[in-house]
Amino acid sequence: MMYPELNINGMTTETEVCDMICDTIDDGNLSDAMDYVGQFKDYLVKKESAIQQQDPAHNQYGYSGGMFI
């Protein structure tokens, strides 16, 4: 499956990005942390869109749309 490229401040994995955001918050640099969170959110939206385009049956909520019994 093809995902959009992730590169936020040199971090290229989701774990690295989360760790970097935590470290930035710990350092007291909240404006940079908020910027990184916004960039990460944009990446996640693009990733979800790519998943849905490649697998139309994919549903991020695990709900098929049918009626519960």
N, C-alpha and C positions, 0 to 999 in steps of 0.2 A: 504494500500500500504506500502511496506517495504522499508525504506530508510537506507542508511549507517549511522552508528553512528557518531554524531557530538560531538567532545570534543576537543576544542582548548583552551589550558591554563585554563581548568576547565569550560569553557563556553559551554553550551549544546544546545542553541537555536541560530538560525540565528540572531535574534535581539540582543542577548547578545554579539555575536561575533562582529557584526557591531559596537555596543556601545564600546566594549573593544578596537577595532582598533582606533576609534575616540579618545578615552581617551589616548591611547598610543601615538598617533600623537600629541595631546594637550600637553602631558608630554615631547615632544621633542625626544622621543625614536623611531626614524624612522626605524632603522634596525629591531627592534622587530616588529614594525607595518608591515613592508614589509614581514617578516616571517609569521605573522598571515594572511596577505592577500594571500600569496602563499598557506598556509594550507587550507584557506577557499575556494580558487579557486579549489584545488584538491577535496575537499568535494563536491562542486557544480557539478563538472564533474562526480564524482561517483554517485551523486544523479540523475542527468539527465540520465545517463546510466541505472540506476535501474528503473527509470520511463519508459524509452523506452522498456526495457526488459519485464516489467510487462504489458505495454499497447502499443503494436506495432503501434497502430493508433495515438499515441501521437506525436505531432509535436510542438516543443517549439516555433516555429515561427508563428503558426496559419495558415500555408499554406499547403493545401492538395496536392499540386503538379499538380493539374489540370490547364487548361487554364482559364485565366480571360476572362470574356465576357464584 
